[in-house]
Amino acid sequence: MATSKKSNRHRPGTLLRTTVISALAAALTVVLTACNGDGTSTAPAGGKTTTAEPAGSAQTASQPAGAKPADQSTTGTGKAGSSHSSAPQPAPSAPAPADPLASGGTEADDGCDHKMPISPDEVAVYRYTPEGGSLSLIVKYGNWGCAPADSDGAPFETVGKETYMPMDQAAYVTVTTPIVESTENQHIGVQEFLDWLEANPNSGLVFKYHLGADGAIDRLDEEFTP
């Protein structure tokens, strides 16, 4: 009886299947080696690669996308270009209101001219002198100021230095208080007037004067002041 023998040859289908399985195993090994240790692929999603950017232009990980970069300018020297401090500057203070007195104004319009000119025919009389053989009054020129609120009259404000004015020995003189007891001008002699000046020097009484043809005072009238 004939005994059947098994053939040692593989079938063609079996050989092809073995070859495909080996190829798939090799491909899987390549894919796994291209991944990270945790199994995550190093390639970015979508298959796009990241292009390296210059240092300093990339945003930090902690800064959200689209946020304005922090101001990295520094104060002081050491870098080109001017730098500005980020600290807020104090606002300029408002100018102080103008002082009305400093600008020539007054608290209230009192109707007084505060820039009166020097009076051309009035002087404050202080003393007299007979030096040089002729009579001269020692006087100061001035003008009338503005009367204070609690005063009955304006003051005569003198300016400059004392000066000498020649006076006629026969001049016509009228006076009021305090030379005489009257608020109306009273006529007195020149010597009586000189005696009062000698007894009351530097009184500064105000007189209106008139000059004669020779340039000497020929009339003198006291200005009454309260």
C-alpha positions, 0 to 999 in steps of 0.5 A: 500500500502506498504511503502519502508524503507531506510536501515541504513547500509552502503554498504561494498564498501563505508566502505572500501573507507572510511578506505583507505582515513583515512590511507592516511591522517594519512601517509601524516600528518607524512610526513609533520611533518618530514619536516622543516617549509619551507617544505624542508626535513631534510634528505640529498638527496639520503637518506644518513645520515651525519656522525659527524666528529671531530672538526677541521677536517671539512672544513669551509663553506666559503672554497671551497672543495679540497682547502688547509687548511690555515696554522694555525701554530703560532709563539712563544711558547705555542704549541708543535712543531716548527713553521715557520714564513710565512713572506718571508726571505731575500735572502743572499747577494752575497759575496763581491769580493776579494781585490787583494791588500789584498790577496797579489796581485797588480793592475799590474804585475810590475815584482818586487819581493815584498818579497825580503830578507834582503840584506846580505852585504848592510846597510844604514849608519846613524852615527859613534861612537869612543866609546870603543877606536875603530871606529864603524858605526851606521847602519840599515839592509834592502832590496831594495823595488819596484820602484814607477812608477814616480821614477828613482830607487827602495828605500832601505827599512830598517828593525829592529833597529840600530846596531853597526858595527866595521870599520877598520881605514885603510878601503878602502872607495868609495863614490858618490853623495852627498858626492862628485859631481860624479855618479861614485864611488870616493875613499876618506879617512876614516877621510873624510868620517867620517867628512861628516857623522858628518856634515850630520847625519842620511842621511841613504846612502846605502853602500855595505860592506866587512868584514876583518878577524878580523870582522871589515869593511875593504871595504865600497862602496856607492850604487848610487841612483838617 
